[in-house]
Amino acid sequence: VIINEDSDYNLNYKGQIIEQINESTYKFSVEFDYSWNFNIKWYIYRNGGYYTSINSTEKDLIYSFDEPGSYTVMYYLTTPNGDNEFWNFPIINYSKD
């Protein structure tokens, strides 16, 4: 059996997008093609230390920052086939006005 490298049976990672919805809320999106189940574990760090994590089977995370700080949002994308991607978004500096 020959499978095309661009097949949706293999994870085809395309990148990420960040969108600011309002002053404290952002939408983080992971762009990829894949035809099977996947999981994304989102990690949120505040001021360099672990803050919280969220498990998801969606490509997007909408998150509101409540406390002032410097935030890093990282994600670990996994598939049952063993395809893994670990990336982070640019740092977000949030301060309440």
Biopython code that builds the backbone (N, CA, C, O; Angstrom):
import numpy as np
from Bio.PDB.StructureBuilder import StructureBuilder

atoms = [
    (1, "VAL", "N", (0.851, -1.179, 0.000)),
    (1, "VAL", "CA", (0.000, 0.000, 0.000)),
    (1, "VAL", "C", (0.890, 1.233, 0.000)),
    (1, "VAL", "O", (1.793, 1.355, 0.827)),
    (2, "ILE", "N", (0.637, 2.126, -0.912)),
    (2, "ILE", "CA", (1.379, 3.384, -0.981)),
    (2, "ILE", "C", (0.459, 4.495, -0.494)),
    (2, "ILE", "O", (-0.664, 4.647, -0.973)),
    (3, "ILE", "N", (0.952, 5.262, 0.461)),
    (3, "ILE", "CA", (0.181, 6.387, 0.995)),
    (3, "ILE", "C", (0.909, 7.667, 0.626)),
    (3, "ILE", "O", (2.100, 7.820, 0.896)),
    (4, "ASN", "N", (0.188, 8.573, 0.013)),
    (4, "ASN", "CA", (0.741, 9.866, -0.341)),
    (4, "ASN", "C", (1.187, 10.586, 0.924)),
    (4, "ASN", "O", (0.476, 10.557, 1.929)),
    (5, "GLU", "N", (2.355, 11.234, 0.898)),
    (5, "GLU", "CA", (2.854, 11.938, 2.070)),
    (5, "GLU", "C", (1.907, 13.034, 2.541)),
    (5, "GLU", "O", (1.883, 13.354, 3.730)),
    (6, "ASP", "N", (1.132, 13.611, 1.641)),
    (6, "ASP", "CA", (0.198, 14.670, 2.000)),
    (6, "ASP", "C", (-1.157, 14.115, 2.406)),
    (6, "ASP", "O", (-2.119, 14.869, 2.552)),
    (7, "SER", "N", (-1.241, 12.818, 2.588)),
    (7, "SER", "CA", (-2.494, 12.174, 2.959)),
    (7, "SER", "C", (-2.985, 12.676, 4.308)),
    (7, "SER", "O", (-2.187, 12.966, 5.199)),
    (8, "ASP", "N", (-4.310, 12.777, 4.454)),
    (8, "ASP", "CA", (-4.894, 13.186, 5.725)),
    (8, "ASP", "C", (-4.790, 12.086, 6.771)),
    (8, "ASP", "O", (-5.193, 12.294, 7.916)),
    (9, "TYR", "N", (-4.255, 10.912, 6.407)),
    (9, "TYR", "CA", (-4.033, 9.853, 7.390)),
    (9, "TYR", "C", (-2.802, 10.148, 8.238)),
    (9, "TYR", "O", (-2.659, 9.614, 9.338)),
    (10, "ASN", "N", (-1.925, 10.989, 7.732)),
    (10, "ASN", "CA", (-0.750, 11.426, 8.470)),
    (10, "ASN", "C", (-0.979, 12.863, 8.916)),
    (10, "ASN", "O", (-1.623, 13.637, 8.209)),
    (11, "LEU", "N", (-0.468, 13.217, 10.056)),
    (11, "LEU", "CA", (-0.598, 14.580, 10.554)),
    (11, "LEU", "C", (0.166, 15.529, 9.649)),
    (11, "LEU", "O", (1.356, 15.338, 9.400)),
    (12, "ASN", "N", (-0.511, 16.539, 9.163)),
    (12, "ASN", "CA", (0.102, 17.563, 8.332)),
    (12, "ASN", "C", (-0.014, 18.888, 9.087)),
    (12, "ASN", "O", (-1.001, 19.610, 8.944)),
    (13, "TYR", "N", (1.002, 19.196, 9.889)),
    (13, "TYR", "CA", (1.006, 20.403, 10.712)),
    (13, "TYR", "C", (1.259, 21.616, 9.820)),
    (13, "TYR", "O", (2.185, 21.619, 9.009)),
    (14, "LYS", "N", (0.413, 22.664, 9.981)),
    (14, "LYS", "CA", (0.516, 23.847, 9.128)),
    (14, "LYS", "C", (0.858, 25.124, 9.893)),
    (14, "LYS", "O", (1.173, 26.141, 9.275)),
    (15, "GLY", "N", (0.802, 25.090, 11.217)),
    (15, "GLY", "CA", (1.155, 26.284, 11.972)),
    (15, "GLY", "C", (0.098, 26.643, 13.002)),
    (15, "GLY", "O", (-0.709, 25.808, 13.412)),
    (16, "GLN", "N", (0.122, 27.909, 13.411)),
    (16, "GLN", "CA", (-0.773, 28.362, 14.464)),
    (16, "GLN", "C", (-1.191, 29.803, 14.217)),
    (16, "GLN", "O", (-0.518, 30.550, 13.506)),
    (17, "ILE", "N", (-2.315, 30.179, 14.816)),
    (17, "ILE", "CA", (-2.856, 31.535, 14.678)),
    (17, "ILE", "C", (-3.310, 32.004, 16.053)),
    (17, "ILE", "O", (-3.912, 31.243, 16.811)),
    (18, "ILE", "N", (-3.019, 33.260, 16.368)),
    (18, "ILE", "CA", (-3.508, 33.874, 17.597)),
    (18, "ILE", "C", (-4.347, 35.085, 17.214)),
    (18, "ILE", "O", (-3.961, 35.873, 16.351)),
    (19, "GLU", "N", (-5.490, 35.223, 17.861)),
    (19, "GLU", "CA", (-6.405, 36.330, 17.569)),
    (19, "GLU", "C", (-6.885, 36.923, 18.890)),
    (19, "GLU", "O", (-7.377, 36.206, 19.761)),
    (20, "GLN", "N", (-6.737, 38.233, 19.029)),
    (20, "GLN", "CA", (-7.227, 38.904, 20.236)),
    (20, "GLN", "C", (-8.695, 39.251, 20.031)),
    (20, "GLN", "O", (-9.047, 39.952, 19.082)),
    (21, "ILE", "N", (-9.555, 38.756, 20.928)),
    (21, "ILE", "CA", (-10.992, 38.966, 20.831)),
    (21, "ILE", "C", (-11.397, 40.249, 21.549)),
    (21, "ILE", "O", (-12.177, 41.042, 21.023)),
    (22, "ASN", "N", (-10.868, 40.445, 22.738)),
    (22, "ASN", "CA", (-11.050, 41.699, 23.468)),
    (22, "ASN", "C", (-9.818, 41.910, 24.344)),
    (22, "ASN", "O", (-8.805, 41.237, 24.153)),
    (23, "GLU", "N", (-9.890, 42.825, 25.293)),
    (23, "GLU", "CA", (-8.710, 43.183, 26.080)),
    (23, "GLU", "C", (-8.064, 41.992, 26.789)),
    (23, "GLU", "O", (-6.839, 41.909, 26.880)),
    (24, "SER", "N", (-8.892, 41.070, 27.290)),
    (24, "SER", "CA", (-8.343, 39.963, 28.077)),
    (24, "SER", "C", (-8.538, 38.586, 27.453)),
    (24, "SER", "O", (-8.042, 37.597, 27.994)),
    (25, "THR", "N", (-9.242, 38.496, 26.335)),
    (25, "THR", "CA", (-9.595, 37.200, 25.740)),
    (25, "THR", "C", (-8.914, 37.018, 24.389)),
    (25, "THR", "O", (-8.893, 37.919, 23.550)),
    (26, "TYR", "N", (-8.356, 35.819, 24.208)),
    (26, "TYR", "CA", (-7.658, 35.474, 22.972)),
    (26, "TYR", "C", (-8.175, 34.140, 22.449)),
    (26, "TYR", "O", (-8.648, 33.292, 23.207)),
    (27, "LYS", "N", (-8.072, 33.981, 21.144)),
    (27, "LYS", "CA", (-8.367, 32.701, 20.504)),
    (27, "LYS", "C", (-7.049, 32.157, 19.960)),
    (27, "LYS", "O", (-6.382, 32.801, 19.150)),
    (28, "PHE", "N", (-6.689, 30.963, 20.419)),
    (28, "PHE", "CA", (-5.485, 30.276, 19.977)),
    (28, "PHE", "C", (-5.911, 29.123, 19.073)),
    (28, "PHE", "O", (-6.732, 28.297, 19.472)),
    (29, "SER", "N", (-5.369, 29.059, 17.873)),
    (29, "SER", "CA", (-5.758, 28.026, 16.912)),
    (29, "SER", "C", (-4.536, 27.287, 16.398)),
    (29, "SER", "O", (-3.491, 27.885, 16.139)),
    (30, "VAL", "N", (-4.686, 25.971, 16.256)),
    (30, "VAL", "CA", (-3.649, 25.122, 15.681)),
    (30, "VAL", "C", (-4.160, 24.684, 14.313)),
    (30, "VAL", "O", (-5.263, 24.149, 14.197)),
    (31, "GLU", "N", (-3.364, 24.908, 13.294)),
    (31, "GLU", "CA", (-3.747, 24.581, 11.920)),
    (31, "GLU", "C", (-3.074, 23.273, 11.494)),
    (31, "GLU", "O", (-1.847, 23.168, 11.479)),
    (32, "PHE", "N", (-3.898, 22.280, 11.150)),
    (32, "PHE", "CA", (-3.357, 21.007, 10.678)),
    (32, "PHE", "C", (-4.456, 20.209, 9.991)),
    (32, "PHE", "O", (-5.644, 20.473, 10.174)),
    (33, "ASP", "N", (-4.039, 19.237, 9.204)),
    (33, "ASP", "CA", (-4.947, 18.283, 8.582)),
    (33, "ASP", "C", (-4.677, 16.912, 9.198)),
    (33, "ASP", "O", (-3.531, 16.480, 9.323)),
    (34, "TYR", "N", (-5.764, 16.243, 9.577)),
    (34, "TYR", "CA", (-5.645, 14.902, 10.128)),
    (34, "TYR", "C", (-7.036, 14.285, 10.154)),
    (34, "TYR", "O", (-7.987, 14.940, 10.580)),
    (35, "SER", "N", (-7.175, 13.060, 9.717)),
    (35, "SER", "CA", (-8.496, 12.437, 9.574)),
    (35, "SER", "C", (-8.929, 11.601, 10.770)),
    (35, "SER", "O", (-10.049, 11.092, 10.779)),
    (36, "TRP", "N", (-8.092, 11.448, 11.760)),
    (36, "TRP", "CA", (-8.410, 10.587, 12.886)),
    (36, "TRP", "C", (-8.546, 11.415, 14.155)),
    (36, "TRP", "O", (-8.508, 12.645, 14.114)),
    (37, "ASN", "N", (-8.706, 10.730, 15.280)),
    (37, "ASN", "CA", (-8.807, 11.413, 16.566)),
    (37, "ASN", "C", (-7.486, 12.069, 16.929)),
    (37, "ASN", "O", (-6.414, 11.596, 16.552)),
    (38, "PHE", "N", (-7.583, 13.157, 17.660)),
    (38, "PHE", "CA", (-6.393, 13.832, 18.157)),
    (38, "PHE", "C", (-6.729, 14.447, 19.509)),
    (38, "PHE", "O", (-7.895, 14.558, 19.888)),
    (39, "ASN", "N", (-5.691, 14.840, 20.221)),
    (39, "ASN", "CA", (-5.864, 15.511, 21.505)),
    (39, "ASN", "C", (-4.869, 16.666, 21.570)),
    (39, "ASN", "O", (-3.730, 16.550, 21.117)),
    (40, "ILE", "N", (-5.313, 17.768, 22.134)),
    (40, "ILE", "CA", (-4.403, 18.887, 22.377)),
    (40, "ILE", "C", (-4.425, 19.184, 23.867)),
    (40, "ILE", "O", (-5.480, 19.426, 24.452)),
    (41, "LYS", "N", (-3.256, 19.163, 24.462)),
    (41, "LYS", "CA", (-3.103, 19.566, 25.864)),
    (41, "LYS", "C", (-2.517, 20.971, 25.843)),
    (41, "LYS", "O", (-1.391, 21.185, 25.392)),
    (42, "TRP", "N", (-3.294, 21.913, 26.334)),
    (42, "TRP", "CA", (-2.891, 23.315, 26.394)),
    (42, "TRP", "C", (-2.262, 23.590, 27.750)),
    (42, "TRP", "O", (-2.819, 23.212, 28.781)),
    (43, "TYR", "N", (-1.116, 24.240, 27.761)),
    (43, "TYR", "CA", (-0.434, 24.615, 28.993)),
    (43, "TYR", "C", (-0.326, 26.134, 29.036)),
    (43, "TYR", "O", (0.102, 26.759, 28.066)),
    (44, "ILE", "N", (-0.712, 26.718, 30.154)),
    (44, "ILE", "CA", (-0.630, 28.170, 30.303)),
    (44, "ILE", "C", (0.316, 28.471, 31.462)),
    (44, "ILE", "O", (0.124, 28.002, 32.584)),
    (45, "TYR", "N", (1.336, 29.262, 31.164)),
    (45, "TYR", "CA", (2.330, 29.670, 32.148)),
    (45, "TYR", "C", (2.190, 31.169, 32.403)),
    (45, "TYR", "O", (2.001, 31.951, 31.472)),
    (46, "ARG", "N", (2.285, 31.558, 33.666)),
    (46, "ARG", "CA", (2.206, 32.971, 34.046)),
    (46, "ARG", "C", (3.503, 33.352, 34.746)),
    (46, "ARG", "O", (3.909, 32.710, 35.715)),
    (47, "ASN", "N", (4.147, 34.403, 34.247)),
    (47, "ASN", "CA", (5.411, 34.902, 34.817)),
    (47, "ASN", "C", (6.455, 33.790, 34.946)),
    (47, "ASN", "O", (7.213, 33.743, 35.915)),
    (48, "GLY", "N", (6.479, 32.903, 33.959)),
    (48, "GLY", "CA", (7.488, 31.847, 33.894)),
    (48, "GLY", "C", (7.162, 30.580, 34.663)),
    (48, "GLY", "O", (7.905, 29.603, 34.581)),
    (49, "GLY", "N", (6.052, 30.576, 35.417)),
    (49, "GLY", "CA", (5.683, 29.397, 36.189)),
    (49, "GLY", "C", (4.381, 28.794, 35.709)),
    (49, "GLY", "O", (3.553, 29.481, 35.111)),
    (50, "TYR", "N", (4.201, 27.511, 35.971)),
    (50, "TYR", "CA", (2.982, 26.813, 35.564)),
    (50, "TYR", "C", (1.759, 27.486, 36.184)),
    (50, "TYR", "O", (1.763, 27.827, 37.367)),
    (51, "TYR", "N", (0.709, 27.675, 35.373)),
    (51, "TYR", "CA", (-0.512, 28.327, 35.839)),
    (51, "TYR", "C", (-1.712, 27.386, 35.764)),
    (51, "TYR", "O", (-2.414, 27.200, 36.757)),
    (52, "THR", "N", (-1.954, 26.786, 34.580)),
    (52, "THR", "CA", (-3.063, 25.841, 34.416)),
    (52, "THR", "C", (-2.866, 25.044, 33.127)),
    (52, "THR", "O", (-2.021, 25.382, 32.298)),
    (53, "SER", "N", (-3.663, 23.977, 32.970)),
    (53, "SER", "CA", (-3.654, 23.209, 31.718)),
    (53, "SER", "C", (-5.078, 22.777, 31.396)),
    (53, "SER", "O", (-5.926, 22.649, 32.279)),
    (54, "ILE", "N", (-5.315, 22.558, 30.106)),
    (54, "ILE", "CA", (-6.646, 22.215, 29.606)),
    (54, "ILE", "C", (-6.488, 21.132, 28.546)),
    (54, "ILE", "O", (-5.669, 21.278, 27.638)),
    (55, "ASN", "N", (-7.258, 20.044, 28.644)),
    (55, "ASN", "CA", (-7.294, 19.012, 27.604)),
    (55, "ASN", "C", (-8.415, 19.332, 26.637)),
    (55, "ASN", "O", (-9.474, 19.809, 27.045)),
    (56, "SER", "N", (-8.190, 19.071, 25.347)),
    (56, "SER", "CA", (-9.197, 19.401, 24.348)),
    (56, "SER", "C", (-9.099, 18.471, 23.139)),
    (56, "SER", "O", (-8.033, 17.946, 22.820)),
    (57, "THR", "N", (-10.229, 18.286, 22.484)),
    (57, "THR", "CA", (-10.259, 17.588, 21.196)),
    (57, "THR", "C", (-10.674, 18.569, 20.100)),
    (57, "THR", "O", (-11.150, 18.162, 19.040)),
    (58, "GLU", "N", (-10.492, 19.837, 20.358)),
    (58, "GLU", "CA", (-10.782, 20.896, 19.391)),
    (58, "GLU", "C", (-9.471, 21.557, 18.960)),
    (58, "GLU", "O", (-8.482, 21.512, 19.693)),
    (59, "LYS", "N", (-9.461, 22.166, 17.785)),
    (59, "LYS", "CA", (-8.270, 22.839, 17.275)),
    (59, "LYS", "C", (-8.092, 24.241, 17.847)),
    (59, "LYS", "O", (-7.035, 24.847, 17.672)),
    (60, "ASP", "N", (-9.110, 24.762, 18.528)),
    (60, "ASP", "CA", (-9.082, 26.131, 19.038)),
    (60, "ASP", "C", (-9.250, 26.153, 20.547)),
    (60, "ASP", "O", (-9.905, 25.291, 21.133)),
    (61, "LEU", "N", (-8.644, 27.159, 21.160)),
    (61, "LEU", "CA", (-8.847, 27.435, 22.576)),
    (61, "LEU", "C", (-9.142, 28.920, 22.716)),
    (61, "LEU", "O", (-8.365, 29.758, 22.256)),
    (62, "ILE", "N", (-10.264, 29.247, 23.351)),
    (62, "ILE", "CA", (-10.569, 30.630, 23.682)),
    (62, "ILE", "C", (-10.330, 30.762, 25.182)),
    (62, "ILE", "O", (-10.920, 30.038, 25.985)),
    (63, "TYR", "N", (-9.456, 31.698, 25.546)),
    (63, "TYR", "CA", (-9.037, 31.815, 26.941)),
    (63, "TYR", "C", (-9.016, 33.284, 27.356)),
    (63, "TYR", "O", (-8.549, 34.148, 26.615)),
    (64, "SER", "N", (-9.536, 33.547, 28.562)),
    (64, "SER", "CA", (-9.524, 34.895, 29.131)),
    (64, "SER", "C", (-8.538, 34.945, 30.287)),
    (64, "SER", "O", (-8.582, 34.110, 31.190)),
    (65, "PHE", "N", (-7.651, 35.926, 30.252)),
    (65, "PHE", "CA", (-6.687, 36.133, 31.321)),
    (65, "PHE", "C", (-7.340, 36.992, 32.399)),
    (65, "PHE", "O", (-7.943, 38.024, 32.103)),
    (66, "ASP", "N", (-7.214, 36.558, 33.652)),
    (66, "ASP", "CA", (-7.850, 37.255, 34.767)),
    (66, "ASP", "C", (-6.865, 38.070, 35.597)),
    (66, "ASP", "O", (-7.218, 39.112, 36.149)),
    (67, "GLU", "N", (-5.638, 37.591, 35.680)),
    (67, "GLU", "CA", (-4.643, 38.228, 36.533)),
    (67, "GLU", "C", (-3.553, 38.863, 35.669)),
    (67, "GLU", "O", (-3.168, 38.296, 34.647)),
    (68, "PRO", "N", (-3.055, 40.026, 36.067)),
    (68, "PRO", "CA", (-1.956, 40.640, 35.316)),
    (68, "PRO", "C", (-0.737, 39.728, 35.300)),
    (68, "PRO", "O", (-0.465, 39.020, 36.269)),
    (69, "GLY", "N", (-0.014, 39.751, 34.202)),
    (69, "GLY", "CA", (1.201, 38.952, 34.122)),
    (69, "GLY", "C", (1.663, 38.755, 32.696)),
    (69, "GLY", "O", (1.035, 39.217, 31.743)),
    (70, "SER", "N", (2.762, 38.068, 32.579)),
    (70, "SER", "CA", (3.351, 37.706, 31.300)),
    (70, "SER", "C", (3.021, 36.233, 31.054)),
    (70, "SER", "O", (3.479, 35.367, 31.800)),
    (71, "TYR", "N", (2.235, 35.942, 30.025)),
    (71, "TYR", "CA", (1.712, 34.595, 29.790)),
    (71, "TYR", "C", (2.334, 33.941, 28.565)),
    (71, "TYR", "O", (2.542, 34.578, 27.532)),
    (72, "THR", "N", (2.620, 32.671, 28.708)),
    (72, "THR", "CA", (3.024, 31.832, 27.590)),
    (72, "THR", "C", (1.992, 30.722, 27.454)),
    (72, "THR", "O", (1.697, 30.019, 28.421)),
    (73, "VAL", "N", (1.447, 30.565, 26.256)),
    (73, "VAL", "CA", (0.493, 29.492, 25.981)),
    (73, "VAL", "C", (1.208, 28.481, 25.090)),
    (73, "VAL", "O", (1.658, 28.805, 23.991)),
    (74, "MET", "N", (1.302, 27.253, 25.588)),
    (74, "MET", "CA", (1.953, 26.167, 24.856)),
    (74, "MET", "C", (0.923, 25.075, 24.590)),
    (74, "MET", "O", (-0.090, 24.990, 25.285)),
    (75, "TYR", "N", (1.176, 24.247, 23.595)),
    (75, "TYR", "CA", (0.277, 23.130, 23.325)),
    (75, "TYR", "C", (1.062, 21.920, 22.863)),
    (75, "TYR", "O", (2.116, 22.022, 22.236)),
    (76, "TYR", "N", (0.498, 20.765, 23.203)),
    (76, "TYR", "CA", (1.075, 19.480, 22.820)),
    (76, "TYR", "C", (-0.009, 18.718, 22.071)),
    (76, "TYR", "O", (-0.966, 18.232, 22.674)),
    (77, "LEU", "N", (0.144, 18.617, 20.769)),
    (77, "LEU", "CA", (-0.797, 17.936, 19.889)),
    (77, "LEU", "C", (-0.354, 16.498, 19.723)),
    (77, "LEU", "O", (0.779, 16.238, 19.318)),
    (78, "THR", "N", (-1.248, 15.548, 20.037)),
    (78, "THR", "CA", (-0.914, 14.132, 19.915)),
    (78, "THR", "C", (-1.994, 13.394, 19.132)),
    (78, "THR", "O", (-3.158, 13.795, 19.112)),
    (79, "THR", "N", (-1.578, 12.305, 18.490)),
    (79, "THR", "CA", (-2.499, 11.446, 17.754)),
    (79, "THR", "C", (-2.254, 9.999, 18.173)),
    (79, "THR", "O", (-1.171, 9.674, 18.659)),
    (80, "PRO", "N", (-3.249, 9.127, 17.991)),
    (80, "PRO", "CA", (-3.046, 7.714, 18.317)),
    (80, "PRO", "C", (-1.965, 7.059, 17.453)),
    (80, "PRO", "O", (-1.414, 6.020, 17.816)),
    (81, "ASN", "N", (-1.669, 7.676, 16.307)),
    (81, "ASN", "CA", (-0.679, 7.151, 15.378)),
    (81, "ASN", "C", (0.752, 7.500, 15.809)),
    (81, "ASN", "O", (1.717, 7.065, 15.180)),
    (82, "GLY", "N", (0.883, 8.293, 16.894)),
    (82, "GLY", "CA", (2.211, 8.641, 17.379)),
    (82, "GLY", "C", (2.756, 9.941, 16.840)),
    (82, "GLY", "O", (3.911, 10.279, 17.101)),
    (83, "ASP", "N", (1.950, 10.685, 16.090)),
    (83, "ASP", "CA", (2.380, 11.997, 15.606)),
    (83, "ASP", "C", (2.253, 13.000, 16.753)),
    (83, "ASP", "O", (1.208, 13.081, 17.398)),
    (84, "ASN", "N", (3.307, 13.753, 17.001)),
    (84, "ASN", "CA", (3.306, 14.709, 18.103)),
    (84, "ASN", "C", (3.898, 16.044, 17.649)),
    (84, "ASN", "O", (4.874, 16.079, 16.900)),
    (85, "GLU", "N", (3.299, 17.127, 18.107)),
    (85, "GLU", "CA", (3.819, 18.473, 17.859)),
    (85, "GLU", "C", (3.741, 19.247, 19.172)),
    (85, "GLU", "O", (2.719, 19.201, 19.856)),
    (86, "PHE", "N", (4.806, 19.954, 19.529)),
    (86, "PHE", "CA", (4.841, 20.742, 20.749)),
    (86, "PHE", "C", (5.332, 22.139, 20.385)),
    (86, "PHE", "O", (6.466, 22.301, 19.935)),
    (87, "TRP", "N", (4.485, 23.145, 20.579)),
    (87, "TRP", "CA", (4.793, 24.513, 20.170)),
    (87, "TRP", "C", (4.283, 25.492, 21.218)),
    (87, "TRP", "O", (3.551, 25.120, 22.135)),
    (88, "ASN", "N", (4.681, 26.742, 21.065)),
    (88, "ASN", "CA", (4.123, 27.789, 21.916)),
    (88, "ASN", "C", (3.833, 29.043, 21.091)),
    (88, "ASN", "O", (4.424, 29.272, 20.035)),
    (89, "PHE", "N", (2.913, 29.836, 21.605)),
    (89, "PHE", "CA", (2.544, 31.107, 20.994)),
    (89, "PHE", "C", (3.445, 32.204, 21.554)),
    (89, "PHE", "O", (4.101, 32.007, 22.577)),
    (90, "PRO", "N", (3.481, 33.370, 20.882)),
    (90, "PRO", "CA", (4.246, 34.502, 21.431)),
    (90, "PRO", "C", (3.724, 34.890, 22.824)),
    (90, "PRO", "O", (2.552, 34.688, 23.140)),
    (91, "ILE", "N", (4.605, 35.442, 23.632)),
    (91, "ILE", "CA", (4.246, 35.852, 24.995)),
    (91, "ILE", "C", (3.203, 36.963, 24.946)),
    (91, "ILE", "O", (3.272, 37.869, 24.116)),
    (92, "ILE", "N", (2.227, 36.868, 25.864)),
    (92, "ILE", "CA", (1.191, 37.886, 25.997)),
    (92, "ILE", "C", (1.380, 38.573, 27.339)),
    (92, "ILE", "O", (1.380, 37.924, 28.385)),
    (93, "ASN", "N", (1.541, 39.879, 27.304)),
    (93, "ASN", "CA", (1.642, 40.661, 28.528)),
    (93, "ASN", "C", (0.279, 41.273, 28.799)),
    (93, "ASN", "O", (-0.180, 42.153, 28.070)),
    (94, "TYR", "N", (-0.361, 40.795, 29.862)),
    (94, "TYR", "CA", (-1.701, 41.262, 30.202)),
    (94, "TYR", "C", (-1.675, 42.072, 31.489)),
    (94, "TYR", "O", (-1.080, 41.661, 32.485)),
    (95, "SER", "N", (-2.324, 43.220, 31.454)),
    (95, "SER", "CA", (-2.454, 44.036, 32.666)),
    (95, "SER", "C", (-3.869, 44.590, 32.701)),
    (95, "SER", "O", (-4.387, 45.058, 31.687)),
    (96, "LYS", "N", (-4.489, 44.536, 33.873)),
    (96, "LYS", "CA", (-5.825, 45.101, 34.032)),
    (96, "LYS", "C", (-5.719, 46.614, 34.055)),
    (96, "LYS", "O", (-4.803, 47.173, 34.660)),
    (97, "ASP", "N", (-6.644, 47.265, 33.403)),
    (97, "ASP", "CA", (-6.655, 48.740, 33.442)),
    (97, "ASP", "C", (-7.650, 49.246, 34.443)),
    (97, "ASP", "O", (-7.795, 50.457, 34.611)),
]
sb = StructureBuilder()
sb.init_structure("model")
sb.init_model(0)
sb.init_chain("A")
sb.init_seg("    ")
for serial, (resi, resn, name, xyz) in enumerate(atoms, 1):
    if name == "N":
        sb.init_residue(resn, " ", resi, " ")
    sb.init_atom(name, np.array(xyz, "f"), 0.0, 1.0, " ", f" {name:<3s}", serial, name[0])
structure = sb.get_structure()
